[in-house]
Amino acid sequence: SFDALFETTAGDFRVRVRRDWAPIGVDRFWNLARHGFYDDARFHRVVPGFITQFGISGDPPVDGVW
């Protein structure tokens, strides 16, 4: 497991990521994050108290490669 730090305009927060819960998804997230895929990305859906979604790169050419 590892902590992922999210730096946002509304404040920073950390999420504990556990590989034993979803090994393929965590490996994919780890590799994308360490290569800067999520840099300058935005949350595109927020439902307070329920869910926040993200996943599209902040740089469209980079998004196209992945």
C-alpha positions as CSV (number, residue, x, y, z in Angstrom):
1,S,0.0,0.0,0.0
2,F,1.0,3.6,-0.4
3,D,-0.4,7.1,0.1
4,A,-1.3,9.2,-2.9
5,L,-1.1,13.0,-2.2
6,F,-3.6,15.1,-4.1
7,E,-2.8,18.8,-4.2
8,T,-5.9,20.8,-5.1
9,T,-7.0,24.5,-5.1
10,A,-9.4,23.5,-2.3
11,G,-6.6,22.0,-0.1
12,D,-4.5,18.9,-0.2
13,F,-5.5,15.4,0.9
14,R,-4.0,11.9,1.0
15,V,-5.6,8.6,-0.1
16,R,-4.4,5.2,1.1
17,V,-4.1,3.0,-1.9
18,R,-4.1,-0.7,-1.2
19,R,-2.8,-3.1,-3.8
20,D,-4.4,-6.1,-2.1
21,W,-7.9,-4.7,-2.8
22,A,-7.4,-4.1,-6.6
23,P,-3.9,-5.1,-7.8
24,I,-4.4,-4.4,-11.5
25,G,-6.1,-1.0,-10.9
26,V,-3.5,0.0,-8.3
27,D,-0.6,-0.9,-10.6
28,R,-2.1,1.1,-13.4
29,F,-2.7,4.1,-11.1
30,W,0.9,3.9,-9.7
31,N,2.4,3.9,-13.2
32,L,0.3,6.7,-14.5
33,A,0.9,8.8,-11.4
34,R,4.7,8.3,-11.4
35,H,4.9,9.4,-15.0
36,G,2.9,12.6,-14.3
37,F,-0.2,11.6,-16.1
38,Y,-2.5,13.2,-13.5
39,D,-0.5,16.5,-13.2
40,D,-2.8,19.4,-13.7
41,A,-5.8,17.1,-14.0
42,R,-9.2,18.1,-12.7
43,F,-12.0,16.3,-10.9
44,H,-14.8,16.0,-13.4
45,R,-17.6,14.8,-11.2
46,V,-18.1,15.5,-7.5
47,V,-21.1,14.3,-5.5
48,P,-20.5,15.6,-1.9
49,G,-20.4,12.8,0.7
50,F,-20.4,10.1,-2.0
51,I,-17.9,10.1,-4.8
52,T,-15.3,12.1,-6.7
53,Q,-14.2,11.0,-10.1
54,F,-11.1,11.9,-12.1
55,G,-8.8,10.1,-14.5
56,I,-8.4,12.2,-17.6
57,S,-4.9,13.8,-18.0
58,G,-4.6,17.5,-17.8
59,D,-2.6,17.4,-21.0
60,P,-4.7,16.1,-24.0
61,P,-1.7,14.8,-26.0
62,V,-0.6,12.8,-23.0
63,D,-4.1,11.5,-22.6
64,G,-4.2,10.4,-26.2
65,V,-1.0,8.3,-25.8
66,W,-2.3,6.3,-22.9
